[in-house]
Amino acid sequence: MDGSWANSFPYFAGAFKLTVLGIGAYFAIKWHFDEERRVREAAGVVFDKPGFRKKLAMTLALTVLLVILAVLVIYATDRLY
């Protein structure tokens, strides 16, 4: 065995791990916000929906943050080997 797959495995495993944890964190946060919205609507409090620009800004910020995090993880693990 020449170890070629063993050299790239940490990158794929790390990327998979970050993806799964990111998706899980997204759904956990979304559930909490949805639960808060449900409680406020049951109490009769008006809940303002975010506008298109705010949604776009949050989506772009999250995308940039995840890309930067992935690049940092790749370079950090590359320096260890």
C-alpha positions in Angstrom: 0.0 0.0 0.0 1.6 3.3 -1.1 -0.5 5.4 1.3 -1.9 7.8 -1.4 -5.5 7.5 0.0 -4.2 7.8 3.5 -2.7 11.2 2.7 -6.0 12.7 1.4 -8.4 10.9 3.8 -8.1 13.6 6.6 -9.2 16.3 4.1 -12.3 14.4 3.0 -13.2 13.3 6.5 -12.7 16.8 7.8 -14.8 18.3 5.1 -17.5 15.7 5.6 -17.5 16.3 9.3 -17.7 20.1 8.9 -20.6 19.7 6.4 -22.6 17.3 8.7 -22.0 19.5 11.8 -22.8 22.7 9.8 -26.1 21.2 8.6 -27.0 19.9 12.1 -26.2 23.3 13.6 -28.3 25.1 11.0 -31.3 22.9 11.7 -30.9 23.2 15.4 -30.8 27.0 15.2 -33.7 27.0 12.8 -35.8 24.8 15.1 -35.2 27.2 18.0 -36.2 30.2 16.0 -39.3 28.4 14.7 -40.2 27.4 18.2 -39.8 31.0 19.4 -42.0 32.2 16.5 -44.6 29.6 17.3 -44.7 30.7 21.0 -44.9 34.4 20.1 -47.7 33.8 17.6 -49.6 31.8 20.2 -49.2 34.7 22.6 -50.5 37.1 20.0 -47.2 39.0 19.5 -46.5 40.1 15.9 -43.3 38.6 14.5 -41.7 40.6 11.7 -40.4 38.6 8.9 -36.9 39.5 7.6 -36.8 41.3 4.2 -35.2 40.0 1.1 -32.0 42.0 1.5 -31.5 40.7 5.1 -32.0 37.1 4.0 -29.6 37.7 1.1 -27.0 39.2 3.4 -27.3 36.4 5.9 -27.0 33.8 3.2 -23.9 35.4 1.7 -22.3 35.9 5.1 -22.9 32.3 6.1 -21.5 31.1 2.7 -18.4 33.2 3.1 -17.9 32.1 6.7 -18.1 28.4 5.8 -15.7 28.8 2.9 -13.2 30.6 5.1 -13.6 28.0 7.8 -13.0 25.2 5.3 -9.9 26.9 3.8 -8.5 27.5 7.3 -9.0 23.8 8.3 -7.4 22.6 5.1 -4.3 24.9 5.5 -4.1 24.1 9.3 -4.1 20.4 8.7 -1.7 20.8 5.7 0.9 22.4 8.0 0.7 19.6 10.5 1.9 17.0 7.9 
